[in-house]
Amino acid sequence: MTVWQQLFTRRMLICVFTGFASGLPLYLLFNLVPAWLRSEQVDLKTIGLFALIQFPYTWKFLWSPLLDRYVVPVLGRRRGWMLLTQIGLLAVIASMGAFSPQSDLHIIAWIATLLAFLSATQDIVLDAYRRELLNDVELGLGNAVHVNAYRVAGLVPGSLSLILADFLPWSTVFIVTALFMLPGVMMTLLVKEPHRAAPPKTLREAVVEPFHEFITRQGWRSALLILAFMFFYKLGDSMCTALATPFYMDMGFTKTQIGLIAKNAGLWPAVIGGMIGGLWMVKIGINRALWLFGVVQVVSIFGFAWLASVGHHAEITAVELAQLAIVIGLEALGVGLGTVAFVAFIARTTHPAYTATQFALFTSLMAVPRTFANAATGWLVEAMGWTGFFLLCAALAIPGMLLLFKVAPWNETAQESR
């Protein structure tokens, strides 16, 4: 089967829906909530601290064994948890806009934390389902499709919802955004339950064996290097985009301009980069993709530093909009390439017998920078200015690239993960 034939299959279509359902709540926390808070005059330090509500993405491996071990008494082990979390997400997102950032900020923080918990739990089961759905040959391409759909989902809270916010009350905006969880619910009801691996017989087996297998696979040293790489590879990029929407607003752009120009310019290069990356990865292998795509990812951060050095615009012209679109488009292209290679690396490193827990462990570590490091971004911006902040982000991307010498050597294109 050719690469193009692999792309147009039922399994790849399912990956489109898993990616969309997974990306919507995360981009809501990344893009829509900061824009909502900023438009209600909440200060940057507080908005930066809101990154801490994303801690469930960092610690989701702690309860992932429960999803491996126990079965919701509807639809099966994977689909049951998928349906439960998706209905919960729809309800929580719809309720968020009923509160005011001026008087109910602590309530909003709790709701956002619950949203992050449900989203992280959905990610656990969607990742496990996808890993069990795809065979090893399809991993790179399937995860590229998933990541692209993940980014397309960002168009809803990052573009459509922002535009609606200029014309509708925020309460209505959140209800409309919540309805976009329905495609994921429909997908869950229509797909079949995968049965590639038997569930653990005991909770102890579900908790202990995934970690034991990973550590003993190639030894402690190899395991620690892989975990360090997962932490550092996207650290600079993650911090760079943590306050992206407030940054655009501080540069003088309106919410509608951000919705129409910035988000679209960021989305489609990422999607194109992701698809090119997924197809190219089939030819060059995951290791070399991590090297090549990682370099593009690092270099593209400097565009934001240049945009910040230009400063605030009292009046936005077509030239400023074009500059913004080009810089964001280049950065998104680098991120689109880097992410598909990184997610494929994580999937390759996961053992099929312990899908949910190991996938959750690795993606949790990937989420650490955007949760804890991003919480300090508000202080860093106020201390260093936007230009200095983006230069720091570029410097923080270097350690992850250096670790590639150990975890994904250039010449080992068919490195075995287990």
N, C-alpha and C positions, 0 to 999 in steps of 0.2 A: 504493500500500500504506500503511495506517495505521501509526501508531507501535506499536500493540498487535500488529498482524499481523507487523511486523518483529521484535518481541520473541520470538515463538514460531516460530522457524525452526531448521533444522538447524545453520546457521552460528552462531547464538546458543548452541545447546546445546554446540557444540564450544568456545565461549568459556568456558562453565562449567567444562569439564574443564581447559582451559589455565590458568584462574585458580586452580583448586584445586591442580593440580600445582606451580604456581609459588609459591603462598603457603605451602604446608606446610613446606618446609625453612627458609624465612626466618623464619616465626613460631616454629619450633623454636629457632632461634638467638636470637630476641628474647625469648621467654617461657619456654620449658622449660629451656634451659641456664642462664640466670641464676637461676631458681628452684632448680634442682638444686644449683648452686654455693652459693647462700645457705643452703640446708637442710643442706649439709655444712660450714657455718661458714667459708666463704671470705669475705674482707672485701670491702666495697663498692668500694674502689679497684681491686682485682684484677678484680672483675666488670665494672667500667666499662672497664678496659683490654681486656676480651674483645671490646669493640666493634671493636677493630682487626683482628680476624680476618675481619671482613667486607670487607676491602679489595678482594677480587675483584669485588664489586658496583660499586666505584668505578672499577676499571681494566679492566673487561670489554671496553671498546671496543678495547683493544690486540690482543686475539686474535679479536674478532668477524669481521675480514676472512677469517680462515681458514675460518670456518663458511659464509661467502658463497662462497668460492672452491672449497673441497674438498668432496667427497661421500663419506660413509661408504658402503661397498659393499653396503649393505642398506637397503631401503625408500625411498631417494632422499635428496636434499640436505637437506631440512628434517626429515623423519620419522626418518632415520637418526641424526642428532645427538640428536633428542628421545629416542629409545629408549636410546641409549648413556648419556646423562646420567641418565635416570630409573632405570635399573638400578643405576648407580653410586651414586645417592643412597639407594636402598633399602638397599644393602649397608653404606654408611658410617653411616647413621642407626642401623641395627640393631647395629653394632659399638660405638657410642659408650659405651653403658652398662656395658660390660665393664671399664671403668677407674674408679679412685677419685679424686675431686677432691683428697683429702688427700695421696695419694702419687704420683699420675700426672697432675698438672695440666698439665705441659708436653706430655705425649702427647695429652691431651684438647684442648689448644690446637691442635696439629697436625691432629688429626682434624676439629676444627671448621673449621679453615682449608680443608681439602680439601672439606668439606661446602659451605662458602661458594663455593668455586671451581666445583664441579659445579652448584650451584644457580644461580650467575650465568651459567654457560654454558648451562644449560637455559633461563634467561630470554632470552638472546640469540636462541635459535632459536624459542622460543615466541612472542616478540614479532614476529619476522620472519614466522613462519607466520600469525599472526593478522592482520598488516598486509596480507599477500598474499591472505588468505582473504576479508576484508571489502572491499566497495566503499566509495567515499568517503562516500556517504550513510549507511552503517551504522557509520562509525567511532566516533561519539560513543556510540551505544547499545551497540555491541559491546564497547567498552572499559569501559563502565559494568558490563556483565554480567561481564566478566573480573575487574574490581576487586572486585565483590561476592563472586564465588566465591573470590577470593584471600583475602578476609576470613573467609569461612565456613571456609576451611581452617585459619584460626587457632584455630577452636574445638577442633581435635584436640590440638595441643601446649599450647594456652593454657587448656583446660578439662578435656577427657577425660583427658589424660595427667597433669595435676596431681592430679585426683581419684584416679586409679589409683595414683599415687605414695604416697598415704596408706595403701595396702593391699598393694602389690606391690613387689618389689625394683626399683631403678632400671633394672637390666639388662633386665628383662621389659618395663618401661614403654617403653624405647626400641625394642625389637623390635616391640611392638604399634603404636607410632607409625610405624615404618618401613613397615608393611604398608599404610598409607594412601597410599603412592605407587602402588599397583597400579591404581587407576582411571585414572591418567595413562598408565600403560603400555598398558592396554587401549585407551584413546582413540587412542594413537599407532598401534597395530596396525590399527585399524578405519578411520581417516580416509584421505582421498586426498591425494596430494602436490599442492600448488598449483604453478602454472606461469605466474604473472603476469609474471615478468621473467626474462630469460636470465641465468645466472650470469656473473660476470666471467671474461674469457678468461685473464687473468694475475693473479698475486698483487699486482703493482704497481697494476693497475687497481682491484683490490678494496680496497687500502689508501688510495690517493691520491684517487681520484675522489669518494668520499663526502664527504671534508673539503673538497675543492676546490669541489664543487657548493654546499655549505652556505655557505661563506665568500663566494663570488661571487654568490650568489642576490640579496642586497640590500646587499652591502657588509660590510666589516669591522665597522663601528660597530653595525649592526643585529644581526650575528651575536653580538657580545660582549654586547649588551643581553639577547638571548634566553638566552644561556648564564648570565649573571648572575641572570636571573629564575629559571631552573631550579634554581640553587643555593639562592636565598634563599626561594622561595615556601613551602616546607615545613620550613625550618630550625627555627623555634620549636616547631612541632608534633612534629617528629622528636625533638628533645632532650627535650621534655616527657614523651614516652612511653618514653624509652630505659631508664629504671630503674623502670618502672611496677610490675612484680611485686615487686621488693625494697621499693619504697615502700609497697605494700599490706601487706606482711609487717611492715615497721617500724611501721606504724600499728596493728598488733595482730591483723590478720586471718589466719586459718589458710589453708593451701593449698586445702583443700576449699571454704572460703567464697569464696576468690578464684576457684576453678574454677566454682562454681555461680552466684555473684552477679556478680562483677566482669567475668568474661569474657563471660557471656551478656548482661549489660547493655551491654557494649561492642560486642558483635557485631551484635545485631539492629538497634539504631539506625543503625549504620554501613551495614548492608545496605539498610535501608529508605531511609536518606538517599541511598545510592548509586543505588538504583533510581529514586527520585524525581528525583534529580539528572540521571540519564541521560535520563529521559523529558522533563524540563523543559528540558534542554539542546537538545533537538530544536526547541523553540519559541523560546527566547531567544538561542540561539547560544553558542558556547564562550567568547567574550570576556566577555559579561555574567555568565555562570556563574562564571568565575574571580573576578570582583569580588564578587558576592553570596555565593558559597560561601566565599570567602576570609575575609570579615568574620566569618561564623559560626565558622570555624575558629579565628580569633584570639581572639574573645570567650570561646569555650568553655574555653580554657586557664585562665582565671581561676577556674574551679570547682575545679581541682586546688590552686590556691593557698589557697582557702578551706578545703578539706579538710585540707590540711597545717597550717593555722593552728589547727585544732581540736586537733590533737596525737594522741598515742598513746592507744589505748583499752585499759584494763586488762581490761575485760569488754565483749564485743561484744553489743549488743542489736539488736532489729529496727529500731530507729531509725537506728543507725549503718549497718546494712546497706542501709537505704533511702537514706540520704544518699550512700553510696558508689555505689549503683546509679544514682541521678539524676545525679550529677556525671560519672561515666564515660559514661553514656548520652548526655548533652549533648555531651561532648567527641567521642564516637564519631560522633554525627550530623554535627558540623562536619567531622570528618576524612573521613567518607564522602562528603559533598558536595564537599569540596575536592579529594579525590583523583581522583574521576571526571572533573572538569573539567580537572585538571592532566594526567592521562594522555591525555585526548582532545586537549589542546593539543600534547602531545609527538607523538602519532600524526599530527596535522595538519601538524606541522612536518617530518615525515619524508618524504623523496622516495621514491616506490615503486621506483625503479631501484636504490636503495642501502639497502634496508630494514634488514638486520641490523646493519650498521655504524653508520648514523646513529641508529637506535633505541637501540643499545647506548651510543653516545656520550651521548645525552641522558639516558637513565635512569642511566648511570654518574654523571653530574654530580648528578642528583637524590639519589644514594646517598652523596655526599661528606659532607654534614652528619651523617648517622646513623652514619658510620664514624669520622670523625676528631673532629668536635665532640662526639659522644656518648662518645668515649673519655675526655673530661675531665669527664663528668658526675659521676663519683664524687667527685672533688676539689671540684667546685663545690658539691655537696650538703653535704659536710663543712665547707666554708668558709662557706657562706651559709645553710645550713639548707634544709629542703624548701620553705618558703614563699618565701624569697628566690629560690631556684632557679626555681620556676615563674613568678614575676614576670619574671625575666630571660628565660625562654622566650617569654613574651608580647611582650616588647620586641623580641626577635630576629625576630619574625614580621612586623614593620612594613616593613622594606626591600623584601621581596618584593611587598607590596601597593603600595608606591610605584612600583615598576618597571612595574606594569600600565598606567600612563599612557603608557608608550612601546611596550610589546610587545603589549598587548591593549586598546586604547582602547575605552571603553564604547560609543561610537556606531558602531564598525566591527564590526558583527555578522557580516559575511561576509568578514572579512579573509582574503586569499589568503596561503597559506604558501609557495607556490612559483610 
